């Protein structure tokens, strides 16, 4: 195995290239890595909101955090504020931090016996309150990627791809060219054929060509369809520039339920990004665009971007000598900001299962198994947001909450949790994004109760430990907007 060829740039291509270079080549190159991309092909640019795993990935590939924040117009993220999901006027917070200190292990029981007026997140973490007060998750003096509280980023995905394309360019061979076709071999692909006649040979090919999946699609892959439980299939998005010095920068993602889906609001240093993820069976493109314009006050002269998608994964993202990473391997709506994470995870799995000779079946099988399991870990959590809603004010919400839109895995978990709260033993896989803690935040945020449990009558108090931590962090942690301005300079 001497030649690794990555088809497609963007975040998926460049992040994969640098991660594999660090993991495989180390100090002395063992495998030549070539990335082929065409600037004629527009990028989808998904993944403006991320999860905390990106910090370690960026550290691994050698990016300086402060420079990353400057070049990608990034802001910090404590978690997601879900608005109007349970019912109109209701909100709950899904943070990245949960205290595991003694005395908080029964917070779930205390919450279930309460009247739900104290948000569950406030019983186990300071993060929701700090986010709402606009505090950063770290100080200016904290080393890059280290933290006081777990955090992720909001970022410009296209700017990240540009930054990665310039990072350590001497280690990645870069070819600018549009792929016109492929040359097949008995193992899958022998070479990429570019417009103009250039031929790019390789031993292993990584397909980062987005929804087109130019390489893997030639090998007859099968899809696993998730549209039964994730019925949204369209998005309309706006990017609204604003005065960099005149606007506060919220350190969290806002996800607000709409008539036929939900909208995101993500504030970068220089713009607000907002999009409406919706189901085309209940809303057409013009109506969805009008609803989003009205909700966030978009001027008529600002153009909208419309995106069509399916919720799916490739049953075998690695076939022969072709590995699909990013949108070519699958897509899930960005409800929990998993887009870039799935790229990170696939790159990590490929590095761990990299074939240094002819592609062995066990490595390919194991990679495909791990990718299937990570999707099966994410999908029920996304499904849960729709299953537990109390809303019945629009046809979409009445339909999406019906039992037939639950995945079998969602039903199995809810059957279990009808009799007990989530716990660590419910999830035994060591490599997963969402644990019982994440499900706990969604369940309690959506006001779920076990079977037969009535509504409590007393307000539960915030534990003294959390209250003391909050007082400490309010003194120690800076204003988020001021910190970003300081880091940018």
C-alpha positions, 0 to 999 in steps of 0.5 A: 500500500503506497498510494492513498488517493482522496477524491474530493476536498471540503471538510471531509477530504482535507480533514481525512487527509491530515488525520490519516497523514498523522496517524499513518505517516507520523514523522516519516512518510510511508504512504503517499497521500494525494487529494484531488478536488475541483473548485468548479464544484461547490461545497455543501458547507455543512457542519457549522455546529460541532461536538467536543470531539473536534477539539482533539481531532484539531489538536492531533492534526496540529492546528493552533486553536487561536489561529483556527478560531481566527481563520474560521470565524469560530465561536464557542459552544456549550450545547444546544437550546431546544425551543418549542419542541415539547410544546410552544413556549417550552425550552430545554438545554442539551449541554456537553458537561454533566457533573459526576460528583457524589450526591448527584447520582440521584438527580434524575429521581429527584427531578422525576418526583418534582414539578419540572419547574427547575430545568433538569440540566441545572441539577447536574451542570452549570453549563445551561446557566453559563451559556444563557448568561453569555459566559465562555467555557474557558479563559484566555489563559487556558491552553489551546483545546483545554477547558474548564467545561466541555465545549465545541465550536460554531465555525465556517465549514468552508473556511475550515476546508480552506485552512486545512488545504493550506496546512502542511501542504508539503505532506499532502499532494494536491491536484486541482481537477474535475473527475470525469470518470474512473478506471475499474480494476478487479479490486474496485478502482485503479485510477481517477480519470480527470477532465483534460486526460490526467490519470491518477492511480492509487492503491486505496481510494477515499470517496469524499465527493459528497452526495454524488458519491462518484467512486462508491456509486460505481461499485453498487452500494446498498443504502440503509434508509432512515426516512421512516423515523427522520422524515425531514428531507429538505432545508432552506438556509440563509447567511446574514452578515452583521457588524462584527463589533456590534453584536453579542455572540451566544455560546450555544446553538439554538434549535427552534421547532417550526410548523413542519420541522425546525430551524437552527441559529448559529452565530459566528464572529461575522454572521448569523447562519440560520436554516429550516430543516423541514418535511416536503410532504407538509411544506413546499420550498416557497412556503418554507423559505417564507416561514424562515424569512418571517421567523428571523427577519430576513430581508427580501434581497438576501438569497436563500439556499435550498438543499434536498437530502435523504436520511441514510447511510451506506450499508458498506461504506468500504467496498473493494479498495474504496472507502466513503467518508462524509456525505458520500457515506451517509447523512443525518439531519443536523439536529445534534451537530453530528456532521463533522463528527461522522467524518472524524469518526470515519477517519479515525476508524480508517486509520485504525484499520488501514491496510498496509498491503492488499485489502484484507476482508476482516479490516473492511468488515470491521470498519463497516461494522463500526460505521454502522454502529455509530449511526445506530447510536446517533439515529435513536437520539435524533428520533427521540426529539420527535417521538416525545413531543406534546405538540399537535398544533400542525399536521407535521407534529401530529404525524411525526410523533405517531408510533410508526415513525419510531425506529425499533431501537427507539422503541426498545429504549423507551420500553426499557425506560418506561420502568427505570431512568437511563443508566450506564448499563443501557449502553455498553459500546465503548466507542459511541457519541451519545451515552445514557447521559445524552438520552437523559437530557433529551428525555427529561427535557421533553418531560418524559416520565416512567409509566404510572408516575404522576406529576410531582408537586414540589420544586426541586432545589439546585444542589449545593455543589452545583450552586457553588460551582456556578458561583465560582465559574461566574467569577472565573469565566469571561464574557464569551463575546469579549473572549472571542474578540480578544482571541481574534485580536 
